[in-house]
Amino acid sequence: MGQTSHTDQSRKSRVVAPGSPLVAKSRLSPEGQPAGPRLAGKPSPGQTQGHACTVSMESPETKIRVLQESVASQIAAGEVVERPASVVKELLDNSLDAGSTVITVDIVDGGKALIRVSDDGEGMSQADAVLACRRFATSKLRHHHDLSGIATYGFRGEALPSIAAVSRFRMLTARHHALSGTFVVIEGGDTAPVEERGAAPGTRIEVEELFFNTPGRRKFLKTTTTEGAHIAHVVQQAALVNMSTQFRLTHNDRLVFDYPRVTTLEDRLLQVYGAAVMKMMLPVHYEASGVRVQGMTINPYHTRTSRTPQEIFVNRRPVRNHTIAHAIYESYGSFLPKGRHPVFSIMVEIGASEVDVNVHPSKREVKFRNPDLVHHVVKEAIRLPLQNKVAAATSPAPAHVLADEGAGTPEPVVRRDNRPWTADESSLEQGTWSVTSELRDSKHAPGAAPPHAPWITEFAGMHAPGDQEAEGGRDQGTVDRDEQQVAAGMQEPASLYGDAPAIQIFGQIHATYILARVGDTLHVLDQHTIHERVLFERLWRGWEGRERQQIQIQPLLIPEPVDLPIPMATKFEAILPELAALGLELERMSPSAFVVRSVPSLVGQMDYGALLEDIVDDMSEWQSVDSLDKRIRPVLASMACQGAVQAGRHMEEPEMKQVVQDWLQEGAPMTCPHGRRISLHFGGEELHRMFRRL
């Protein structure tokens, strides 16, 4: 006891120098019992510091093994390379750090088959090219204290070796004025002999068959469309904060976009997002306490149900940061209705020593030394343009804003697209309308347009009649077409109220809520959600009867052009056949442009760009549902939402009465398809209790 046997001493051992990591040893206590594992490099009692430690690598008690280099490289690659877009991001970072002014990204099959990034940066010598492919080799850092002031995109020296470990990697690079370049080939971590070749100044890197040697990783990649959209987004993010660099992206030899160099941030934002989006945005420029904030944020009257785009950059690095995101949302405050989100592209610049970018494997997150200061400055930067916009009153304020501010002036009459009506405009706007029995029985002549006739276009049924019909009433053909629609199954269901109760309209509050008496009940109704639910129920019945062609389609006389961000457009193209089955027919005209050729006749005119963006947002849930009906339902909800009368638009009494009647015919549901309340109602007994009469 207390002495190890000759057999134990003869076991195969390995001498490990002190300080070597990840090696443990099982040792015996002076009494001969196992004393537990001990890290190599830490001397046991009686052992002097600096002596080598003998570690038994094949002891039956040893469970821990040092991984093979190839396995360790693939694990390390998993932290850096998640999908093809991760490869593109790392290569773009290297190109930008090299001072490139022109960067071209070519991808095949969404980047799964090929990623090629070419630049005109400073290039590398042969010695540097070889070192760049080794782990933890970088030109960005020299000492540990350099980590506290990182001013470059890359700094860890992990990108190229990690990419090369899970792909067929080729790099051709040459310095400016060099007579030749260097060609490096690595396949799955195995390096071929380096060659000298002719090359243009700069660097070209090709990554083929990503994850070819890790099939478990490859099978988790998404479709070509999805992966391509992620790559487009990464390139756009790089373009937004590098105005002096030209970015070009092609997919399967087809140009996706080409952003030439510009001199201002506004010009770059216009290139990336397009004029339609920029019209809804407010510029942001603010600086305080060493923090500079610039970019754009959305007009509070055009917030969306989708969170796309929401871009945050810190020192030109795209990140996710709760502090900045919270400050932006808090800036909107009461300007932001429930279920709506701002879209923005915000660039924060702060001293490199005030932010830690080394807190996430793929550098997607950062930490601030003083997050409260950053939060305050960002909040103030966003709040100022929002307040200026409201003060200028360039758009009609939403009802919740008017209510908060106690506005006493009447709201202007506005179109569905939020543009105010003017006195010299025609009383009829091209669109769709229906004349119901309520209007036929009203004081207006059959077919005649009541005062402020544009509101009729909000309630879709058929195209607006021509001048002859408007002046002389509806002809028999129009009545026949109405009857044919009813026969085709588009009639409303029987109301849950039985006989239609009497409806009395008291008025409209803040151009958003309808105050009405329905039977013996007082109702406060949200004009948008009530109309949205009516349209949704009719669209859904049309979808259920699609085999009997119950979806009435209205071709547009002039096709409506719509621009989408490139990643959205790429995803959107994949569902064009499904949308055509809903009556929404579109055609792609360019990488970012579509034209709307026909729409369901129920929805009429709307903001088609907002509709398409909402539909793309709905697509994110498609992979979690197992039936076509469940996929189509949110799309129809988005169509109904965009086609419904919007909050802030003045409504005439016949219009309000008609939408309440339609709601009753649909069974008086209490929420819209997105779950928002439609009605707040008070019966006689409830009113008595409120006034203490019971």
C-alpha positions in Angstrom: 0.0 0.0 0.0 1.2 3.5 -0.8 3.5 2.2 -3.5 2.5 1.8 -7.1 3.2 -1.6 -8.7 5.8 -2.2 -11.3 2.9 -2.9 -13.7 1.4 0.5 -13.1 4.7 2.2 -13.7 5.2 0.4 -17.0 1.9 1.6 -18.5 2.3 3.8 -21.5 2.5 7.4 -20.4 2.8 10.8 -21.9 4.8 13.7 -20.5 2.8 16.9 -20.4 4.4 20.3 -19.8 3.0 22.4 -17.0 0.2 24.7 -18.1 -1.1 22.4 -20.8 -4.9 22.7 -20.8 -7.7 20.1 -20.9 -5.6 17.3 -19.4 -6.5 15.6 -16.1 -4.7 12.9 -14.1 -5.9 10.3 -11.7 -3.5 10.0 -8.7 -3.3 8.1 -5.5 -3.3 9.6 -2.0 -0.6 8.8 0.4 -3.0 6.1 1.8 -3.2 4.5 -1.7 -6.8 5.7 -2.4 -7.7 7.7 -5.5 -7.3 11.4 -4.8 -9.4 12.6 -7.7 -8.4 14.4 -10.9 -5.8 17.0 -11.0 -5.1 19.5 -13.8 -1.7 19.0 -15.4 0.6 21.8 -14.6 -0.5 22.2 -11.0 2.1 20.4 -8.8 0.9 17.9 -6.3 2.1 18.1 -2.7 5.9 17.7 -2.7 6.2 18.4 -6.4 8.1 21.6 -7.3 6.6 24.1 -9.7 7.7 23.7 -13.2 8.3 20.0 -13.1 6.7 17.9 -15.8 3.5 16.0 -15.0 3.2 12.4 -16.1 -0.4 11.7 -17.3 -1.6 8.2 -17.9 -3.5 8.4 -21.2 -4.8 4.8 -21.2 -5.7 4.4 -17.6 -9.1 2.7 -17.1 -10.1 5.5 -14.8 -9.5 8.2 -17.5 -12.6 9.2 -19.4 -11.4 12.5 -20.9 -9.6 12.4 -24.2 -8.0 15.2 -26.2 -10.0 15.5 -29.4 -8.4 15.0 -32.8 -7.4 18.1 -34.6 -9.9 17.6 -37.4 -12.8 17.1 -34.9 -11.8 20.1 -32.9 -11.7 22.2 -36.1 -15.2 21.1 -37.1 -16.5 22.0 -33.6 -14.9 25.4 -33.8 -16.3 25.9 -37.3 -19.8 25.3 -35.8 -19.4 28.5 -33.7 -18.5 30.6 -36.7 -20.3 29.0 -39.7 -24.0 28.4 -39.1 -25.2 28.8 -42.7 -24.0 30.1 -46.0 -24.8 33.7 -44.9 -22.3 33.3 -42.0 -19.6 32.5 -44.6 -20.4 35.6 -46.6 -20.4 37.8 -43.5 -16.9 36.6 -42.4 -15.5 37.1 -45.9 -17.1 40.5 -46.3 -15.5 41.5 -43.0 -12.1 40.5 -44.2 -12.6 42.4 -47.5 -13.7 45.5 -45.8 -10.8 45.4 -43.3 -8.5 45.1 -46.3 -9.7 48.5 -47.6 -11.7 47.2 -50.6 -13.7 49.6 -52.7 -15.4 47.0 -54.9 -16.8 43.7 -53.5 -18.6 41.2 -55.6 -20.5 38.2 -54.1 -21.5 35.4 -56.4 -23.5 32.5 -55.0 -25.0 29.3 -56.5 -27.9 27.4 -55.1 -28.4 29.8 -52.2 -24.7 29.5 -51.3 -24.9 25.8 -50.6 -23.1 24.9 -53.9 -20.8 27.9 -54.2 -19.9 31.2 -52.5 -17.4 33.4 -54.3 -16.3 36.7 -52.8 -13.9 38.9 -54.8 -12.5 42.2 -53.8 -9.8 44.8 -54.8 -8.3 45.1 -51.3 -4.7 45.1 -50.4 -4.3 41.4 -50.8 -1.7 39.2 -49.1 1.8 37.9 -49.6 2.4 34.2 -49.8 3.5 34.0 -46.2 0.5 35.9 -45.0 -1.9 33.8 -47.1 -0.6 30.6 -45.5 -0.8 32.0 -42.0 -4.3 33.4 -42.5 -5.6 29.9 -42.9 -4.2 28.8 -39.5 -6.4 29.2 -36.3 -5.8 32.2 -34.2 -3.6 33.9 -36.8 -4.6 37.6 -37.3 -3.2 40.9 -38.3 -5.7 42.8 -36.2 -4.3 42.1 -32.7 -0.9 42.0 -31.1 -1.4 42.1 -27.3 -4.3 41.3 -25.0 -5.0 44.9 -24.2 -5.8 45.4 -27.9 -9.1 43.6 -27.2 -10.4 46.7 -25.3 -10.3 48.9 -28.4 -11.2 46.8 -31.4 -11.8 49.0 -34.5 -11.9 46.3 -37.2 -14.6 43.8 -38.2 -12.4 40.7 -37.7 -10.0 40.1 -34.9 -10.0 36.5 -33.8 -8.3 34.7 -36.6 -10.9 32.0 -36.8 -12.9 32.7 -39.9 -10.8 31.2 -42.7 -9.7 28.1 -40.9 -13.2 27.5 -39.7 -14.7 27.9 -43.2 -12.0 25.7 -44.7 -12.6 22.9 -42.2 -16.2 22.3 -43.5 -15.9 23.1 -47.2 -13.7 22.9 -50.3 -11.9 26.2 -49.9 -9.8 28.0 -52.6 -8.1 31.4 -52.2 -6.3 33.4 -54.8 -4.7 36.6 -53.5 -2.1 39.1 -54.6 -0.7 42.4 -53.3 -0.8 45.5 -55.4 2.2 45.8 -57.7 3.2 42.2 -57.1 4.3 40.1 -60.1 2.3 37.1 -59.0 -0.3 35.9 -56.5 -0.7 32.9 -54.1 -3.2 30.1 -54.6 -4.3 28.1 -51.5 -6.5 25.0 -51.6 -7.9 23.4 -48.5 -10.5 20.6 -48.5 -12.1 19.7 -45.3 -9.1 21.0 -43.4 -6.5 19.2 -45.5 -4.2 21.7 -47.1 -2.7 21.1 -50.6 0.7 22.5 -51.6 0.6 26.3 -52.1 1.0 27.5 -55.7 2.2 30.7 -57.3 -0.2 32.0 -59.9 -1.0 35.1 -61.8 -3.7 37.2 -60.2 -5.3 40.6 -60.1 -4.6 42.7 -57.0 -6.9 41.8 -54.2 -8.4 38.5 -53.0 -10.8 36.0 -54.4 -12.2 33.3 -52.1 -14.3 30.4 -53.3 -16.2 28.1 -50.9 -17.7 25.1 -52.5 -20.0 22.4 -51.1 -20.4 23.9 -47.6 -20.7 21.2 -44.9 -19.8 18.4 -47.5 -18.0 16.6 -44.7 -20.6 17.2 -42.0 -23.8 15.9 -43.5 -25.6 16.4 -40.2 -25.0 20.1 -40.5 -25.9 20.2 -44.2 -29.3 18.6 -43.8 -30.4 21.5 -41.5 -29.9 24.1 -44.2 -33.1 25.7 -45.5 -34.3 26.0 -49.1 -32.3 27.8 -51.7 -34.6 30.8 -51.6 -34.3 31.1 -47.8 -30.5 30.8 -47.7 -30.2 33.2 -50.7 -32.4 35.8 -48.9 -30.2 35.6 -45.8 -27.1 36.2 -47.9 -28.7 39.2 -49.6 -29.6 40.6 -46.2 -26.0 40.2 -45.0 -24.6 42.0 -48.0 -27.2 44.8 -47.6 -26.2 45.2 -44.0 -22.5 45.6 -45.0 -23.6 48.1 -47.7 -25.5 50.3 -45.3 -22.5 51.3 -43.3 -19.8 51.3 -46.0 -20.9 53.9 -48.4 -17.5 54.2 -50.1 -17.6 50.6 -51.2 -19.5 49.2 -54.2 -21.4 45.9 -53.5 -22.6 43.6 -56.1 -24.5 40.3 -55.6 -25.4 37.6 -58.1 -27.4 34.4 -57.6 -27.1 31.6 -60.2 -25.5 34.1 -62.6 -28.4 36.5 -62.2 -27.8 40.0 -60.9 -29.6 40.5 -57.6 -28.4 44.1 -56.9 -25.5 46.4 -57.5 -25.0 49.3 -55.1 -22.5 51.8 -56.5 -20.4 53.9 -54.1 -22.2 56.9 -52.6 -21.2 59.9 -50.5 -24.1 60.1 -48.0 -26.0 57.7 -45.8 -29.3 58.9 -47.2 -28.2 57.9 -50.7 -27.3 54.4 -49.5 -30.6 54.0 -47.6 -32.4 54.9 -50.8 -30.5 52.3 -52.7 -31.2 49.6 -50.3 -34.8 50.3 -49.3 -36.2 52.2 -52.2 -38.1 55.4 -52.6 -41.5 54.0 -51.4 -40.0 53.0 -48.0 -38.0 56.2 -47.6 -41.1 58.4 -48.0 -42.4 56.9 -44.8 -39.2 57.3 -42.9 -37.8 60.1 -40.7 -34.1 61.0 -40.7 -32.2 60.6 -37.4 -29.1 62.7 -36.6 -28.1 63.3 -33.0 -25.0 63.4 -30.9 -24.4 63.7 -27.1 -22.0 62.6 -24.5 -19.6 61.0 -27.0 -22.4 58.9 -28.6 -23.5 59.6 -32.2 -26.8 58.3 -33.6 -27.8 58.5 -37.2 -30.0 56.6 -39.7 -33.8 56.6 -40.2 -36.9 55.5 -38.3 -40.5 55.2 -39.5 -43.1 57.9 -39.4 -45.4 57.0 -36.4 -48.4 56.9 -38.7 -46.9 54.1 -40.8 -45.9 51.6 -38.2 -46.3 48.0 -39.3 -47.3 44.6 -38.1 -43.9 43.3 -39.3 -40.6 43.9 -37.6 -38.7 44.0 -40.9 -36.5 45.9 -41.4 -35.1 46.6 -37.9 -31.3 47.2 -38.3 -29.0 48.2 -35.5 -25.3 48.9 -36.0 -22.7 49.7 -33.4 -19.5 51.2 -34.8 -20.5 49.9 -38.3 -21.0 46.4 -37.0 -24.6 44.8 -37.4 -25.6 43.6 -33.9 -28.6 42.6 -31.8 -28.7 44.8 -28.7 -31.6 44.9 -26.2 -30.5 48.3 -24.8 -30.8 50.1 -28.2 -34.0 48.2 -29.3 -35.7 49.1 -26.0 -34.7 52.7 -26.3 -36.3 52.9 -29.8 -39.5 51.3 -28.8 -39.7 53.5 -25.7 -39.2 56.6 -27.8 -42.5 55.8 -29.7 -44.5 55.5 -26.5 -48.1 56.2 -27.2 -47.3 56.6 -30.9 -47.1 52.8 -31.2 -50.5 51.0 -31.2 -50.6 47.5 -29.8 -49.5 44.9 -32.3 -47.6 47.5 -34.4 -43.9 47.8 -34.7 -41.5 50.5 -35.9 -39.0 49.8 -38.7 -35.6 51.5 -38.5 -32.0 51.4 -39.5 -30.0 53.0 -36.7 -26.2 53.5 -36.6 -24.6 54.1 -33.2 -21.0 55.3 -33.0 -19.2 55.2 -29.7 -15.6 55.0 -28.5 -14.1 51.6 -29.2 -13.1 51.3 -25.5 -16.7 51.9 -24.4 -18.1 48.8 -26.1 -17.1 45.1 -25.9 -17.5 43.3 -29.2 -15.9 40.0 -28.0 -19.0 38.6 -26.2 -20.5 36.4 -28.9 -19.0 33.6 -31.1 -20.2 35.3 -34.3 -19.9 38.8 -33.0 -23.6 39.5 -33.2 -23.9 41.0 -29.8 -22.1 43.7 -27.9 -22.0 45.1 -24.4 -21.6 48.7 -23.4 -19.6 50.0 -20.6 -22.4 52.5 -19.8 -25.7 51.1 -21.2 -27.8 53.7 -19.4 -26.0 56.5 -21.3 -26.5 54.7 -24.7 -30.2 54.1 -23.9 -30.7 57.8 -23.0 -29.0 59.1 -26.1 -30.7 56.7 -28.5 -34.1 57.4 -27.0 -33.6 61.2 -27.4 -32.3 60.7 -30.9 -35.5 58.9 -32.0 -37.9 61.1 -29.9 -36.9 64.4 -31.5 -38.0 63.6 -35.1 -41.1 61.9 -33.9 -42.2 64.9 -31.9 -41.3 67.2 -34.8 -43.4 65.1 -37.1 -46.4 65.3 -34.9 -46.0 69.0 -34.3 -45.8 69.7 -38.0 -49.1 67.8 -38.5 -48.1 66.7 -41.9 -50.2 63.5 -41.5 -53.5 63.0 -39.7 -52.7 61.7 -36.2 -54.0 58.3 -35.1 -56.8 58.3 -32.7 -54.8 57.3 -29.7 -52.4 60.3 -30.2 -55.3 62.7 -30.6 -56.9 61.3 -27.5 -53.7 61.7 -25.5 -53.2 65.2 -26.6 -56.9 66.2 -26.1 -57.2 67.5 -29.7 -60.3 69.5 -30.1 -60.2 70.3 -33.8 -62.0 68.0 -36.2 -59.8 65.5 -38.0 -59.4 65.9 -41.8 -61.0 63.4 -44.1 -58.4 61.1 -45.5 -58.1 58.4 -48.0 -57.2 54.8 -47.2 -53.6 55.6 -48.1 -53.7 58.4 -45.4 -53.6 61.2 -48.0 -56.1 64.0 -47.2 -59.0 64.6 -49.5 -59.2 68.1 -51.0 -62.3 70.0 -52.1 -61.4 70.0 -55.8 -61.2 66.2 -56.1 -63.9 64.2 -57.7 -66.6 62.8 -55.4 -66.1 59.4 -56.8 -62.8 57.5 -56.8 -62.1 54.5 -58.9 -62.5 51.4 -56.8 -65.1 48.8 -55.8 -68.4 49.3 -54.1 -71.6 47.6 -53.3 -75.1 49.0 -53.0 -77.0 47.1 -50.3 -80.6 47.0 -49.4 -80.1 49.6 -46.7 -78.9 52.1 -49.2 -81.6 51.1 -51.7 -84.2 51.9 -49.0 -82.6 55.2 -48.0 -83.5 58.7 -49.1 -81.0 58.5 -52.0 -82.2 57.4 -55.3 -81.3 53.8 -56.4 -77.8 53.8 -57.6 -77.2 57.5 -56.8 -74.1 58.3 -54.9 -74.7 59.8 -51.4 -72.7 62.8 -50.3 -69.0 62.1 -49.9 -69.3 59.1 -52.1 -65.6 58.0 -51.9 -66.4 56.1 -48.7 -68.5 53.7 -50.7 -65.4 52.4 -52.3 -64.3 51.0 -49.0 -67.0 48.3 -49.0 -66.1 46.0 -51.8 -68.6 44.0 -54.0 -68.1 45.1 -57.6 -66.4 47.8 -59.6 -67.8 51.3 -59.4 -70.5 52.0 -62.0 -69.9 54.2 -64.9 -71.1 57.8 -65.3 -74.3 56.7 -66.9 -75.1 54.4 -64.0 -74.2 57.1 -61.4 -76.5 59.6 -63.0 -79.4 57.4 -64.0 -79.3 54.6 -61.4 -78.3 51.0 -61.7 -79.4 49.1 -64.8 -80.9 45.7 -64.8 -77.5 44.1 -65.8 -76.0 45.4 -62.6 -78.8 43.9 -60.5 -78.4 40.6 -62.3 -74.7 40.6 -61.5 -75.5 41.1 -57.8 -77.9 38.2 -57.9 -75.4 36.0 -59.7 -72.8 36.7 -57.0 -75.3 35.7 -54.3 -76.1 32.6 -56.2 -72.4 31.8 -56.4 -72.3 31.5 -52.6 -70.9 35.0 -51.7 -74.0 35.9 -49.7 -73.5 36.6 -46.0 -74.4 34.0 -43.5 -77.6 34.3 -41.4 -77.0 36.7 -38.6 -76.8 35.3 -35.1 -79.1 38.1 -34.1 -82.0 36.5 -36.0 -84.1 39.4 -37.3 -81.8 42.4 -37.9 -82.0 44.7 -34.8 -82.5 48.4 -35.2 -79.2 50.3 -35.7 -78.8 54.0 -34.8 -75.5 55.7 -35.5 -74.6 58.5 -33.0 -71.4 59.5 -34.6 -67.6 58.9 -34.9 -65.0 59.6 -32.2 -61.5 60.6 -33.1 -62.1 59.4 -36.7 -61.5 55.9 -35.4 -64.5 54.7 -33.3 -68.1 54.3 -34.2 -70.7 55.0 -31.5 -73.9 53.2 -32.3 -77.0 51.7 -30.7 -77.7 48.1 -31.8 -81.1 47.0 -30.5 -81.0 47.9 -26.8 -77.2 47.9 -26.5 -74.8 50.7 -26.8 -71.6 49.8 -28.8 -68.3 51.6 -29.2 -66.8 49.9 -32.4 -63.3 50.1 -33.9 -64.0 51.1 -37.5 -60.9 49.3 -38.7 -61.2 46.0 -36.9 -64.9 45.7 -37.6 -64.4 46.2 -41.3 -61.4 43.9 -41.3 -63.4 41.1 -39.8 -66.2 41.5 -42.3 -63.7 41.4 -45.2 -61.9 38.4 -43.7 -65.1 36.3 -43.3 -66.0 37.0 -46.9 -62.5 36.2 -48.2 -62.5 33.0 -46.2 -65.8 31.8 -47.6 -64.4 32.6 -51.1 -61.3 30.5 -50.3 -63.4 27.6 -49.0 -65.4 27.7 -52.2 -62.4 28.2 -54.5 -63.2 25.0 -56.4 -66.5 26.6 -57.4 -64.6 29.7 -58.3 -66.2 31.8 -55.5 -63.2 34.1 -55.3 -64.2 37.1 -57.4 -61.1 38.5 -59.1 -60.8 42.1 -60.3 -58.0 42.7 -62.9 -56.4 46.1 -62.4 -56.8 48.5 -65.3 -53.2 49.8 -64.6 -51.0 47.2 -62.9 -49.7 48.5 -59.6 -45.8 48.4 -59.2 -44.5 47.4 -55.8 -40.9 47.4 -54.6 -39.7 45.1 -51.8 -36.3 44.7 -50.2 -34.3 42.0 -52.0 -34.5 39.4 -49.2 -38.3 39.8 -49.0 -38.6 39.7 -52.8 -36.6 36.4 -53.0 -38.9 34.7 -50.4 -42.0 36.2 -52.0 -41.4 34.8 -55.4 -41.7 31.2 -54.1 -45.4 31.7 -53.1 -46.7 33.4 -56.2 -48.8 30.4 -57.2 -50.5 30.2 -53.8 -51.3 33.9 -53.9 -52.8 33.5 -57.4 -55.2 30.9 -56.0 -56.4 33.7 -53.6 -57.0 36.1 -56.4 -53.8 38.1 -55.9 -51.9 37.8 -59.1 -48.4 39.3 -59.3 -45.5 39.2 -61.7 -41.8 39.7 -60.8 -40.3 42.4 -63.0 -36.8 42.8 -61.5 -34.9 41.5 -58.4 -36.8 43.9 -56.2 -40.0 44.8 -58.2 -43.3 43.2 -58.7 -46.5 44.3 -60.5 -49.9 43.6 -59.1 -52.2 42.5 -62.0 -55.4 41.5 -60.1 -56.8 41.4 -56.6 -59.8 39.9 -55.0 -62.7 42.2 -55.7 -63.7 42.3 -52.1 -60.6 44.3 -51.0 -60.4 46.9 -53.7 -57.7 49.6 -53.5 -55.0 49.3 -50.8 -51.4 49.8 -50.0 -50.1 46.8 -52.0 -46.5 47.3 -50.7 -47.6 47.0 -47.1 -49.8 44.0 -48.0 -46.8 42.1 -49.6 -44.6 42.8 -46.6 -47.3 41.5 -44.2 -47.6 38.4 -46.3 -43.8 37.8 -46.2 -44.0 38.1 -42.4 -46.8 35.6 -42.4 -44.6 33.2 -44.3 -42.3 32.9 -41.4 -44.9 30.7 -39.6 -45.5 28.4 -42.6 -43.0 25.8 -41.5 -44.8 25.2 -38.2 -48.3 24.5 -39.7 -49.4 21.3 -41.3 -52.3 22.3 -43.6 -52.8 24.6 -46.5 -55.8 26.3 -44.8 -53.7 27.2 -41.8 -51.1 28.8 -44.1 -53.6 30.7 -46.1 -55.6 32.0 -43.1 -53.0 34.6 -42.0 -52.5 35.7 -45.6 -56.2 36.4 -45.9 -56.1 38.2 -42.6 -53.4 40.5 -44.0 -55.4 41.1 -47.1 -58.4 42.0 -45.0 -56.3 44.2 -42.7 -54.8 46.2 -45.6 -58.1 46.4 -47.5 -60.2 47.6 -44.5 -60.9 51.3 -43.7 -58.1 52.6 -41.6 -58.2 54.5 -38.3 -58.1 58.2 -38.7 -60.4 58.4 -41.7 -63.7 60.3 -41.5 -66.8 58.2 -42.2 -70.3 59.3 -43.1 -73.3 58.0 -41.3 -74.6 55.7 -44.1 -71.1 54.2 -44.3 -70.9 53.5 -40.6 -74.4 52.0 -40.5 -73.5 49.7 -43.4 -70.4 48.3 -41.8 -72.3 47.7 -38.6 -75.0 45.8 -40.6 -72.4 43.8 -42.4 -70.8 42.9 -39.0 -74.1 41.7 -37.6 -74.6 39.6 -40.8 -71.3 37.9 -40.1 -72.4 36.9 -36.6 -71.1 39.9 -34.7 -67.6 38.4 -33.9 -65.8 40.3 -31.1 -62.3 40.3 -32.4 -60.5 40.8 -35.8 -58.5 38.0 -37.3 -55.4 39.2 -35.5 -57.2 39.1 -32.1 -57.9 42.8 -31.5 -61.2 43.9 -30.0 -64.0 45.0 -32.3 -66.6 46.2 -29.8 -67.1 47.5 -26.3 -70.8 47.2 -25.5 -73.1 48.2 -22.7 -76.5 46.7 -22.1 -79.3 48.5 -20.2 -78.7 46.5 -17.0 -75.0 47.3 -17.2 -75.6 51.0 -17.7 -78.0 51.0 -14.7 -75.3 49.5 -12.5 -72.7 52.0 -13.7 -75.0 54.8 -12.7 -76.1 53.0 -9.5 -79.7 52.7 -10.5 -79.8 49.0 -9.5 
